[in-house]
Amino acid sequence: MGPAPVPRAGAGEVVVRTAAVAVNPVDAITGLFRRVVTPWLRYPAVLGSDVAGTVVEVGHGVTRFAVGDRVLGHAAGQERHRNSAAEGAFQQHVLLLEQLCTPLPADLAFEQAAVLPLGLSTAAAGLFEPDQLGLPLPGRGDGDDRQDRDSRAEVVLVWGASTSVGCNAVQLAHAAGFAVIGTASPHNHELVRSLGAEQVFDYRDLGAEAQIVAALAGRRLAGTVAIGAGSLTRTLGIVRAASGSGRLASAYPTPVTTVRGLLARRHGVHVSAIWGGRPTESPVGPAIYADFLPAALAEGRYRAAPEASVVGTGLAAIPGALDELGRGVSAKKLVVRIE
């Protein structure tokens, strides 16, 4: 590890002085598994996706931001189409794509803002990418929203709704005009309801699947987002039993997901594996970060959730944060202050 040069902003890019970063399970991958997950990654590499900080330079054509603006952004350095150490979050200055940045309201601290990017992008990918659930995007909140769609007769199921991805999936689905049913531990039920879910079930309850199927009676299941180990097994039966799209997006992709997905096709269920970085190169990214989120955050229609847990200060604190993440967290995201 050593010093890295301060990047320069090219067309459509901004340079951000990092104030806070969050850690994700993908950041903790090492060894052979890292080669399997991101075989294209060039070394030396800088990891990290979640960043909040202050704009210090803007590139040609950037119109949404100026030097001094406070922003959050999805650092896309680990994505195949970017593959750039300058765009990794775990450093003092980060190069970000303008279309993956959102201005921060004055009352939103850097530390709390940093919980959003990868969880937000992953949830948006699962809900809105055409090869996932393919749902319509949320409106801007200026009369183009869809919050009254068929009196919310269509439902999105979020299994694992108190996770980072789940908190965002609940809010995005609600903003897009769907009713939301979630699962979580009982002590997190109120959190999930506060984000927009109309009903929440205990995922540890062996009867949860039957309870959810009963709750869906007479309604259409527009799609399911399955988050966490074991979630695919628990949700496949619900999707098969419910009336609806038959689409299930898994945020826990493994070889087993692929096999189970192929087998599920015989029963009319379309299983897809979510790649959280997809919105960094698709129209979904700017639709969320530029068109939807700025006003939604400013007006209080969207929350930076789950709660940030600050576990250290400085780049040297990141390995410890990853160790703590490996021991497990619930309804919070681990954040490191950088400046």
BALOBA-1460 file (C-alpha; in Angstrom, 3 decimals):
// residues 339
<rec num="1" residu="m" x="0.000" y="0.000" z="0.000"/>
<rec num="2" residu="g" x="1.319" y="3.442" z="-0.850"/>
<rec num="3" residu="p" x="0.329" y="6.908" z="-2.013"/>
<rec num="4" residu="a" x="-1.788" y="7.225" z="-5.139"/>
<rec num="5" residu="p" x="-1.873" y="10.242" z="-7.452"/>
<rec num="6" residu="v" x="-4.841" y="12.581" z="-7.216"/>
<rec num="7" residu="p" x="-6.966" y="11.755" z="-10.286"/>
<rec num="8" residu="r" x="-8.016" y="14.328" z="-12.854"/>
<rec num="9" residu="a" x="-11.614" y="14.612" z="-13.993"/>
<rec num="10" residu="g" x="-12.347" y="13.741" z="-17.609"/>
<rec num="11" residu="a" x="-15.546" y="14.339" z="-19.530"/>
<rec num="12" residu="g" x="-18.602" y="13.482" z="-17.449"/>
<rec num="13" residu="e" x="-16.509" y="12.875" z="-14.326"/>
<rec num="14" residu="v" x="-15.919" y="14.532" z="-10.960"/>
<rec num="15" residu="v" x="-13.143" y="14.178" z="-8.402"/>
<rec num="16" residu="v" x="-14.357" y="13.906" z="-4.813"/>
<rec num="17" residu="r" x="-12.347" y="14.373" z="-1.620"/>
<rec num="18" residu="t" x="-13.526" y="11.442" z="0.447"/>
<rec num="19" residu="a" x="-15.169" y="12.159" z="3.790"/>
<rec num="20" residu="a" x="-16.660" y="8.733" z="4.550"/>
<rec num="21" residu="v" x="-16.836" y="5.261" z="3.039"/>
<rec num="22" residu="a" x="-18.876" y="2.161" z="3.843"/>
<rec num="23" residu="v" x="-17.789" y="-1.462" z="3.539"/>
<rec num="24" residu="n" x="-19.605" y="-4.288" z="1.759"/>
<rec num="25" residu="p" x="-19.129" y="-8.075" z="1.624"/>
<rec num="26" residu="v" x="-17.708" y="-7.807" z="-1.901"/>
<rec num="27" residu="d" x="-14.847" y="-5.703" z="-0.488"/>
<rec num="28" residu="a" x="-13.782" y="-8.572" z="1.787"/>
<rec num="29" residu="i" x="-13.356" y="-11.128" z="-1.007"/>
<rec num="30" residu="t" x="-9.747" y="-12.282" z="-1.325"/>
<rec num="31" residu="g" x="-7.608" y="-14.870" z="-3.068"/>
<rec num="32" residu="l" x="-8.998" y="-17.202" z="-5.700"/>
<rec num="33" residu="f" x="-12.591" y="-16.156" z="-5.059"/>
<rec num="34" residu="r" x="-11.680" y="-12.575" z="-5.953"/>
<rec num="35" residu="r" x="-10.395" y="-13.857" z="-9.295"/>
<rec num="36" residu="v" x="-13.677" y="-15.687" z="-9.821"/>
<rec num="37" residu="v" x="-15.894" y="-12.695" z="-8.976"/>
<rec num="38" residu="t" x="-13.884" y="-9.975" z="-10.768"/>
<rec num="39" residu="p" x="-11.450" y="-11.764" z="-13.103"/>
<rec num="40" residu="w" x="-10.919" y="-8.596" z="-15.146"/>
<rec num="41" residu="l" x="-9.606" y="-6.528" z="-12.243"/>
<rec num="42" residu="r" x="-6.130" y="-5.104" z="-12.802"/>
<rec num="43" residu="y" x="-3.666" y="-4.870" z="-9.941"/>
<rec num="44" residu="p" x="-2.746" y="-2.855" z="-8.006"/>
<rec num="45" residu="a" x="-6.436" y="-2.134" z="-7.449"/>
<rec num="46" residu="v" x="-8.346" y="0.107" z="-5.056"/>
<rec num="47" residu="l" x="-11.548" y="-1.443" z="-3.747"/>
<rec num="48" residu="g" x="-14.676" y="0.162" z="-2.329"/>
<rec num="49" residu="s" x="-17.960" y="1.334" z="-3.841"/>
<rec num="50" residu="d" x="-19.644" y="3.524" z="-1.211"/>
<rec num="51" residu="v" x="-18.337" y="7.070" z="-0.941"/>
<rec num="52" residu="a" x="-19.498" y="10.470" z="0.307"/>
<rec num="53" residu="g" x="-17.459" y="13.629" z="0.158"/>
<rec num="54" residu="t" x="-16.850" y="17.021" z="-1.436"/>
<rec num="55" residu="v" x="-16.354" y="17.756" z="-5.129"/>
<rec num="56" residu="v" x="-12.896" y="19.231" z="-5.787"/>
<rec num="57" residu="e" x="-12.838" y="19.095" z="-9.602"/>
<rec num="58" residu="v" x="-15.390" y="18.732" z="-12.404"/>
<rec num="59" residu="g" x="-14.726" y="17.501" z="-15.914"/>
<rec num="60" residu="h" x="-15.894" y="18.741" z="-19.295"/>
<rec num="61" residu="g" x="-19.648" y="18.633" z="-19.747"/>
<rec num="62" residu="v" x="-20.475" y="18.281" z="-16.051"/>
<rec num="63" residu="t" x="-23.449" y="20.518" z="-15.321"/>
<rec num="64" residu="r" x="-25.007" y="19.069" z="-12.168"/>
<rec num="65" residu="f" x="-22.109" y="19.752" z="-9.800"/>
<rec num="66" residu="a" x="-19.583" y="22.442" z="-8.918"/>
<rec num="67" residu="v" x="-16.477" y="22.503" z="-6.742"/>
<rec num="68" residu="g" x="-17.518" y="22.491" z="-3.096"/>
<rec num="69" residu="d" x="-20.722" y="20.454" z="-3.535"/>
<rec num="70" residu="r" x="-21.376" y="17.671" z="-1.032"/>
<rec num="71" residu="v" x="-22.237" y="14.404" z="-2.787"/>
<rec num="72" residu="l" x="-22.609" y="10.660" z="-2.453"/>
<rec num="73" residu="g" x="-21.585" y="8.380" z="-5.283"/>
<rec num="74" residu="h" x="-21.129" y="4.822" z="-6.469"/>
<rec num="75" residu="a" x="-17.427" y="4.327" z="-7.198"/>
<rec num="76" residu="a" x="-17.293" y="2.083" z="-10.266"/>
<rec num="77" residu="g" x="-13.611" y="1.168" z="-10.285"/>
<rec num="78" residu="q" x="-14.265" y="-2.563" z="-9.860"/>
<rec num="79" residu="e" x="-16.638" y="-2.772" z="-12.813"/>
<rec num="80" residu="r" x="-15.432" y="-4.370" z="-16.040"/>
<rec num="81" residu="h" x="-16.282" y="-1.307" z="-18.119"/>
<rec num="82" residu="r" x="-14.248" y="1.016" z="-15.822"/>
<rec num="83" residu="n" x="-11.588" y="-1.176" z="-14.143"/>
<rec num="84" residu="s" x="-9.702" y="1.763" z="-12.683"/>
<rec num="85" residu="a" x="-7.843" y="2.193" z="-9.397"/>
<rec num="86" residu="a" x="-8.655" y="5.911" z="-9.531"/>
<rec num="87" residu="e" x="-12.336" y="4.991" z="-9.165"/>
<rec num="88" residu="g" x="-12.049" y="2.882" z="-6.006"/>
<rec num="89" residu="a" x="-13.672" y="4.380" z="-2.904"/>
<rec num="90" residu="f" x="-10.983" y="3.431" z="-0.377"/>
<rec num="91" residu="q" x="-8.702" y="6.431" z="-0.905"/>
<rec num="92" residu="q" x="-8.612" y="10.143" z="-0.129"/>
<rec num="93" residu="h" x="-9.585" y="11.344" z="-3.628"/>
<rec num="94" residu="v" x="-11.951" y="9.335" z="-5.836"/>
<rec num="95" residu="l" x="-12.900" y="9.717" z="-9.482"/>
<rec num="96" residu="l" x="-16.657" y="9.324" z="-9.961"/>
<rec num="97" residu="l" x="-19.010" y="9.385" z="-12.923"/>
<rec num="98" residu="e" x="-21.301" y="12.393" z="-12.691"/>
<rec num="99" residu="q" x="-24.303" y="10.214" z="-13.515"/>
<rec num="100" residu="l" x="-23.642" y="8.057" z="-10.429"/>
<rec num="101" residu="c" x="-23.575" y="10.982" z="-7.974"/>
<rec num="102" residu="t" x="-26.319" y="12.641" z="-5.959"/>
<rec num="103" residu="p" x="-26.131" y="15.961" z="-4.069"/>
<rec num="104" residu="l" x="-26.578" y="15.758" z="-0.307"/>
<rec num="105" residu="p" x="-29.189" y="17.739" z="1.600"/>
<rec num="106" residu="a" x="-27.655" y="19.996" z="4.216"/>
<rec num="107" residu="d" x="-28.949" y="17.839" z="7.070"/>
<rec num="108" residu="l" x="-27.540" y="14.549" z="5.733"/>
<rec num="109" residu="a" x="-24.121" y="13.775" z="7.223"/>
<rec num="110" residu="f" x="-21.396" y="12.234" z="5.095"/>
<rec num="111" residu="e" x="-21.275" y="9.185" z="7.355"/>
<rec num="112" residu="q" x="-24.980" y="8.415" z="6.883"/>
<rec num="113" residu="a" x="-24.917" y="9.211" z="3.158"/>
<rec num="114" residu="a" x="-22.132" y="6.657" z="2.647"/>
<rec num="115" residu="v" x="-24.484" y="3.772" z="3.484"/>
<rec num="116" residu="l" x="-26.407" y="4.217" z="0.253"/>
<rec num="117" residu="p" x="-24.528" y="3.668" z="-3.023"/>
<rec num="118" residu="l" x="-23.943" y="-0.075" z="-3.505"/>
<rec num="119" residu="g" x="-27.090" y="-1.098" z="-1.634"/>
<rec num="120" residu="l" x="-29.062" y="1.413" z="-3.697"/>
<rec num="121" residu="s" x="-27.523" y="0.282" z="-6.983"/>
<rec num="122" residu="t" x="-28.053" y="-3.396" z="-6.186"/>
<rec num="123" residu="a" x="-31.685" y="-2.861" z="-5.248"/>
<rec num="124" residu="a" x="-32.252" y="-0.726" z="-8.348"/>
<rec num="125" residu="a" x="-30.649" y="-3.381" z="-10.539"/>
<rec num="126" residu="g" x="-32.882" y="-6.111" z="-9.129"/>
<rec num="127" residu="l" x="-36.058" y="-4.082" z="-9.411"/>
<rec num="128" residu="f" x="-35.633" y="-2.159" z="-12.653"/>
<rec num="129" residu="e" x="-33.115" y="-3.772" z="-15.015"/>
<rec num="130" residu="p" x="-35.013" y="-5.396" z="-17.916"/>
<rec num="131" residu="d" x="-33.395" y="-8.804" z="-17.363"/>
<rec num="132" residu="q" x="-34.272" y="-8.743" z="-13.639"/>
<rec num="133" residu="l" x="-37.768" y="-7.782" z="-12.399"/>
<rec num="134" residu="g" x="-38.055" y="-5.131" z="-15.115"/>
<rec num="135" residu="l" x="-40.399" y="-2.901" z="-13.120"/>
<rec num="136" residu="p" x="-41.136" y="0.714" z="-14.123"/>
<rec num="137" residu="l" x="-38.822" y="3.270" z="-12.546"/>
<rec num="138" residu="p" x="-40.008" y="5.635" z="-9.801"/>
<rec num="139" residu="g" x="-41.063" y="9.094" z="-10.897"/>
<rec num="140" residu="r" x="-39.392" y="12.364" z="-10.000"/>
<rec num="141" residu="g" x="-42.095" y="13.314" z="-7.503"/>
<rec num="142" residu="d" x="-43.276" y="16.202" z="-9.703"/>
<rec num="143" residu="g" x="-46.552" y="14.637" z="-10.796"/>
<rec num="144" residu="d" x="-44.854" y="11.815" z="-12.655"/>
<rec num="145" residu="d" x="-44.768" y="9.477" z="-9.663"/>
<rec num="146" residu="r" x="-46.646" y="6.189" z="-9.671"/>
<rec num="147" residu="q" x="-47.588" y="5.936" z="-6.024"/>
<rec num="148" residu="d" x="-51.281" y="5.422" z="-6.751"/>
<rec num="149" residu="r" x="-50.798" y="2.571" z="-9.235"/>
<rec num="150" residu="d" x="-54.006" y="0.468" z="-9.098"/>
<rec num="151" residu="s" x="-54.363" y="1.304" z="-5.389"/>
<rec num="152" residu="r" x="-51.159" y="-0.667" z="-4.925"/>
<rec num="153" residu="a" x="-52.810" y="-3.920" z="-6.035"/>
<rec num="154" residu="e" x="-49.442" y="-5.079" z="-7.315"/>
<rec num="155" residu="v" x="-46.974" y="-6.250" z="-4.696"/>
<rec num="156" residu="v" x="-43.202" y="-6.532" z="-4.506"/>
<rec num="157" residu="l" x="-41.836" y="-9.036" z="-2.001"/>
<rec num="158" residu="v" x="-38.472" y="-8.183" z="-0.417"/>
<rec num="159" residu="w" x="-37.014" y="-11.140" z="1.489"/>
<rec num="160" residu="g" x="-34.293" y="-9.712" z="3.731"/>
<rec num="161" residu="a" x="-35.806" y="-6.248" z="3.949"/>
<rec num="162" residu="s" x="-33.678" y="-4.918" z="6.833"/>
<rec num="163" residu="t" x="-30.391" y="-5.483" z="4.996"/>
<rec num="164" residu="s" x="-28.652" y="-2.671" z="3.135"/>
<rec num="165" residu="v" x="-30.041" y="-3.889" z="-0.194"/>
<rec num="166" residu="g" x="-33.408" y="-4.617" z="1.382"/>
<rec num="167" residu="c" x="-33.849" y="-1.149" z="2.906"/>
<rec num="168" residu="n" x="-33.309" y="0.338" z="-0.531"/>
<rec num="169" residu="a" x="-35.471" y="-2.212" z="-2.332"/>
<rec num="170" residu="v" x="-38.404" y="-1.463" z="-0.024"/>
<rec num="171" residu="q" x="-38.112" y="2.284" z="-0.588"/>
<rec num="172" residu="l" x="-37.568" y="2.069" z="-4.343"/>
<rec num="173" residu="a" x="-40.461" y="-0.332" z="-4.891"/>
<rec num="174" residu="h" x="-42.718" y="1.868" z="-2.772"/>
<rec num="175" residu="a" x="-41.624" y="4.965" z="-4.694"/>
<rec num="176" residu="a" x="-42.376" y="3.169" z="-7.961"/>
<rec num="177" residu="g" x="-45.967" y="2.685" z="-6.863"/>
<rec num="178" residu="f" x="-46.010" y="-0.879" z="-5.575"/>
<rec num="179" residu="a" x="-47.190" y="-2.296" z="-2.290"/>
<rec num="180" residu="v" x="-44.312" y="-3.942" z="-0.454"/>
<rec num="181" residu="i" x="-44.234" y="-7.023" z="1.727"/>
<rec num="182" residu="g" x="-40.967" y="-7.701" z="3.531"/>
<rec num="183" residu="t" x="-39.298" y="-10.177" z="5.842"/>
<rec num="184" residu="a" x="-36.957" y="-9.384" z="8.710"/>
<rec num="185" residu="s" x="-36.191" y="-10.305" z="12.292"/>
<rec num="186" residu="p" x="-38.987" y="-9.121" z="14.604"/>
<rec num="187" residu="h" x="-36.804" y="-6.402" z="16.164"/>
<rec num="188" residu="n" x="-36.403" y="-4.878" z="12.679"/>
<rec num="189" residu="h" x="-40.075" y="-4.969" z="11.672"/>
<rec num="190" residu="e" x="-40.742" y="-1.361" z="12.622"/>
<rec num="191" residu="l" x="-37.736" y="-0.188" z="10.588"/>
<rec num="192" residu="v" x="-39.013" y="-2.000" z="7.495"/>
<rec num="193" residu="r" x="-42.533" y="-0.603" z="7.951"/>
<rec num="194" residu="s" x="-41.138" y="2.909" z="8.356"/>
<rec num="195" residu="l" x="-39.461" y="2.560" z="4.947"/>
<rec num="196" residu="g" x="-42.739" y="1.776" z="3.210"/>
<rec num="197" residu="a" x="-43.604" y="-1.901" z="3.702"/>
<rec num="198" residu="e" x="-47.253" y="-2.560" z="4.456"/>
<rec num="199" residu="q" x="-46.613" y="-5.961" z="6.046"/>
<rec num="200" residu="v" x="-43.501" y="-7.586" z="7.508"/>
<rec num="201" residu="f" x="-43.042" y="-11.256" z="8.388"/>
<rec num="202" residu="d" x="-40.444" y="-13.050" z="10.499"/>
<rec num="203" residu="y" x="-38.141" y="-14.886" z="8.090"/>
<rec num="204" residu="r" x="-37.183" y="-17.334" z="10.855"/>
<rec num="205" residu="d" x="-40.803" y="-18.464" z="11.194"/>
<rec num="206" residu="l" x="-41.187" y="-21.770" z="9.336"/>
<rec num="207" residu="g" x="-44.716" y="-20.691" z="8.455"/>
<rec num="208" residu="a" x="-43.650" y="-17.403" z="6.872"/>
<rec num="209" residu="e" x="-44.070" y="-18.650" z="3.301"/>
<rec num="210" residu="a" x="-47.675" y="-19.747" z="3.894"/>
<rec num="211" residu="q" x="-48.442" y="-16.452" z="5.660"/>
<rec num="212" residu="i" x="-47.090" y="-14.450" z="2.719"/>
<rec num="213" residu="v" x="-49.019" y="-16.501" z="0.168"/>
<rec num="214" residu="a" x="-52.181" y="-15.833" z="2.189"/>
<rec num="215" residu="a" x="-51.378" y="-12.111" z="2.297"/>
<rec num="216" residu="l" x="-51.079" y="-12.136" z="-1.509"/>
<rec num="217" residu="a" x="-54.528" y="-13.616" z="-2.056"/>
<rec num="218" residu="g" x="-56.369" y="-11.627" z="-4.734"/>
<rec num="219" residu="r" x="-53.296" y="-9.568" z="-5.549"/>
<rec num="220" residu="r" x="-50.592" y="-9.779" z="-8.200"/>
<rec num="221" residu="l" x="-46.981" y="-10.438" z="-7.196"/>
<rec num="222" residu="a" x="-45.103" y="-8.070" z="-9.501"/>
<rec num="223" residu="g" x="-41.728" y="-9.497" z="-8.484"/>
<rec num="224" residu="t" x="-39.565" y="-10.779" z="-5.658"/>
<rec num="225" residu="v" x="-36.125" y="-9.688" z="-4.467"/>
<rec num="226" residu="a" x="-34.412" y="-12.450" z="-2.465"/>
<rec num="227" residu="i" x="-31.537" y="-11.260" z="-0.260"/>
<rec num="228" residu="g" x="-29.238" y="-13.377" z="1.863"/>
<rec num="229" residu="a" x="-28.222" y="-16.995" z="2.259"/>
<rec num="230" residu="g" x="-31.175" y="-19.361" z="1.944"/>
<rec num="231" residu="s" x="-33.502" y="-16.686" z="0.571"/>
<rec num="232" residu="l" x="-33.860" y="-18.317" z="-2.845"/>
<rec num="233" residu="t" x="-35.103" y="-21.569" z="-1.331"/>
<rec num="234" residu="r" x="-37.604" y="-19.731" z="0.865"/>
<rec num="235" residu="t" x="-39.033" y="-17.573" z="-1.920"/>
<rec num="236" residu="l" x="-39.309" y="-20.019" z="-4.824"/>
<rec num="237" residu="g" x="-42.423" y="-21.646" z="-3.389"/>
<rec num="238" residu="i" x="-44.080" y="-18.276" z="-2.814"/>
<rec num="239" residu="v" x="-43.491" y="-17.185" z="-6.399"/>
<rec num="240" residu="r" x="-44.834" y="-20.499" z="-7.710"/>
<rec num="241" residu="a" x="-47.972" y="-20.250" z="-5.562"/>
<rec num="242" residu="a" x="-48.753" y="-16.580" z="-6.195"/>
<rec num="243" residu="s" x="-50.368" y="-15.001" z="-9.202"/>
<rec num="244" residu="g" x="-48.005" y="-12.624" z="-10.938"/>
<rec num="245" residu="s" x="-44.944" y="-12.135" z="-13.089"/>
<rec num="246" residu="g" x="-43.088" y="-15.212" z="-11.878"/>
<rec num="247" residu="r" x="-39.885" y="-13.135" z="-11.672"/>
<rec num="248" residu="l" x="-37.439" y="-13.580" z="-8.802"/>
<rec num="249" residu="a" x="-34.180" y="-11.609" z="-8.552"/>
<rec num="250" residu="s" x="-31.571" y="-13.124" z="-6.242"/>
<rec num="251" residu="a" x="-29.031" y="-10.862" z="-4.529"/>
<rec num="252" residu="y" x="-27.081" y="-13.904" z="-3.320"/>
<rec num="253" residu="p" x="-25.764" y="-15.309" z="-6.591"/>
<rec num="254" residu="t" x="-23.935" y="-18.638" z="-6.396"/>
<rec num="255" residu="p" x="-23.612" y="-21.597" z="-8.775"/>
<rec num="256" residu="v" x="-26.585" y="-23.048" z="-6.916"/>
<rec num="257" residu="t" x="-28.628" y="-19.999" z="-7.948"/>
<rec num="258" residu="t" x="-27.984" y="-20.821" z="-11.599"/>
<rec num="259" residu="v" x="-28.977" y="-24.466" z="-11.198"/>
<rec num="260" residu="r" x="-32.078" y="-23.646" z="-9.155"/>
<rec num="261" residu="g" x="-33.026" y="-21.023" z="-11.720"/>
<rec num="262" residu="l" x="-32.871" y="-23.518" z="-14.567"/>
<rec num="263" residu="l" x="-35.006" y="-25.997" z="-12.655"/>
<rec num="264" residu="a" x="-37.519" y="-23.303" z="-11.683"/>
<rec num="265" residu="r" x="-38.261" y="-22.498" z="-15.325"/>
<rec num="266" residu="r" x="-40.262" y="-25.713" z="-15.554"/>
<rec num="267" residu="h" x="-42.666" y="-24.171" z="-13.056"/>
<rec num="268" residu="g" x="-42.940" y="-20.796" z="-14.758"/>
<rec num="269" residu="v" x="-40.484" y="-19.001" z="-12.441"/>
<rec num="270" residu="h" x="-37.760" y="-16.783" z="-13.922"/>
<rec num="271" residu="v" x="-34.787" y="-16.575" z="-11.549"/>
<rec num="272" residu="s" x="-32.039" y="-14.031" z="-12.204"/>
<rec num="273" residu="a" x="-28.850" y="-13.151" z="-10.306"/>
<rec num="274" residu="i" x="-28.398" y="-9.466" z="-9.484"/>
<rec num="275" residu="w" x="-25.098" y="-7.744" z="-10.253"/>
<rec num="276" residu="g" x="-25.009" y="-4.584" z="-8.144"/>
<rec num="277" residu="g" x="-22.730" y="-2.760" z="-10.555"/>
<rec num="278" residu="r" x="-25.035" y="-3.038" z="-13.538"/>
<rec num="279" residu="p" x="-26.569" y="0.455" z="-13.065"/>
<rec num="280" residu="t" x="-23.098" y="1.969" z="-13.414"/>
<rec num="281" residu="e" x="-23.351" y="1.346" z="-17.167"/>
<rec num="282" residu="s" x="-27.101" y="1.152" z="-17.829"/>
<rec num="283" residu="p" x="-29.836" y="3.819" z="-17.991"/>
<rec num="284" residu="v" x="-31.007" y="2.722" z="-14.529"/>
<rec num="285" residu="g" x="-28.003" y="4.447" z="-12.886"/>
<rec num="286" residu="p" x="-28.719" y="8.020" z="-14.013"/>
<rec num="287" residu="a" x="-32.459" y="7.435" z="-13.642"/>
<rec num="288" residu="i" x="-31.897" y="6.799" z="-9.927"/>
<rec num="289" residu="y" x="-28.896" y="8.973" z="-9.018"/>
<rec num="290" residu="a" x="-29.743" y="11.980" z="-11.203"/>
<rec num="291" residu="d" x="-33.492" y="11.904" z="-11.864"/>
<rec num="292" residu="f" x="-35.031" y="10.386" z="-8.735"/>
<rec num="293" residu="l" x="-32.808" y="10.506" z="-5.662"/>
<rec num="294" residu="p" x="-31.846" y="14.211" z="-5.397"/>
<rec num="295" residu="a" x="-35.394" y="15.459" z="-4.880"/>
<rec num="296" residu="a" x="-36.447" y="12.356" z="-2.946"/>
<rec num="297" residu="l" x="-33.665" y="12.882" z="-0.387"/>
<rec num="298" residu="a" x="-34.161" y="16.639" z="-0.199"/>
<rec num="299" residu="e" x="-37.917" y="16.285" z="0.360"/>
<rec num="300" residu="g" x="-37.603" y="13.457" z="2.885"/>
<rec num="301" residu="r" x="-39.306" y="10.926" z="0.612"/>
<rec num="302" residu="y" x="-36.232" y="8.697" z="0.753"/>
<rec num="303" residu="r" x="-33.986" y="7.841" z="3.697"/>
<rec num="304" residu="a" x="-30.342" y="6.868" z="3.808"/>
<rec num="305" residu="a" x="-30.828" y="3.492" z="5.467"/>
<rec num="306" residu="p" x="-29.852" y="1.358" z="7.282"/>
<rec num="307" residu="e" x="-28.248" y="3.266" z="10.132"/>
<rec num="308" residu="a" x="-24.560" y="4.038" z="9.829"/>
<rec num="309" residu="s" x="-22.265" y="2.575" z="12.470"/>
<rec num="310" residu="v" x="-18.961" y="4.484" z="12.430"/>
<rec num="311" residu="v" x="-16.218" y="2.024" z="13.334"/>
<rec num="312" residu="g" x="-13.063" y="4.070" z="12.813"/>
<rec num="313" residu="t" x="-11.291" y="7.009" z="11.224"/>
<rec num="314" residu="g" x="-8.763" y="6.971" z="8.407"/>
<rec num="315" residu="l" x="-7.934" y="4.506" z="5.666"/>
<rec num="316" residu="a" x="-6.085" y="2.304" z="8.172"/>
<rec num="317" residu="a" x="-9.446" y="1.564" z="9.867"/>
<rec num="318" residu="i" x="-10.893" y="-0.168" z="6.788"/>
<rec num="319" residu="p" x="-9.399" y="-3.661" z="7.427"/>
<rec num="320" residu="g" x="-10.876" y="-3.643" z="10.923"/>
<rec num="321" residu="a" x="-14.255" y="-2.635" z="9.493"/>
<rec num="322" residu="l" x="-14.100" y="-5.574" z="7.081"/>
<rec num="323" residu="d" x="-13.259" y="-7.926" z="9.943"/>
<rec num="324" residu="e" x="-16.260" y="-6.664" z="11.900"/>
<rec num="325" residu="l" x="-18.458" y="-7.058" z="8.835"/>
<rec num="326" residu="g" x="-17.376" y="-10.685" z="8.593"/>
<rec num="327" residu="r" x="-18.644" y="-11.295" z="12.117"/>
<rec num="328" residu="g" x="-22.109" y="-10.153" z="11.042"/>
<rec num="329" residu="v" x="-24.236" y="-7.030" z="11.346"/>
<rec num="330" residu="s" x="-27.982" y="-6.459" z="11.555"/>
<rec num="331" residu="a" x="-29.914" y="-3.450" z="10.238"/>
<rec num="332" residu="k" x="-26.820" y="-1.254" z="10.099"/>
<rec num="333" residu="k" x="-23.910" y="-0.508" z="7.787"/>
<rec num="334" residu="l" x="-20.299" y="-0.136" z="8.859"/>
<rec num="335" residu="v" x="-18.760" y="3.214" z="7.947"/>
<rec num="336" residu="v" x="-15.241" y="4.643" z="8.208"/>
<rec num="337" residu="r" x="-14.538" y="8.377" z="8.368"/>
<rec num="338" residu="i" x="-11.716" y="9.353" z="6.065"/>
<rec num="339" residu="e" x="-11.244" y="13.045" z="6.844"/>
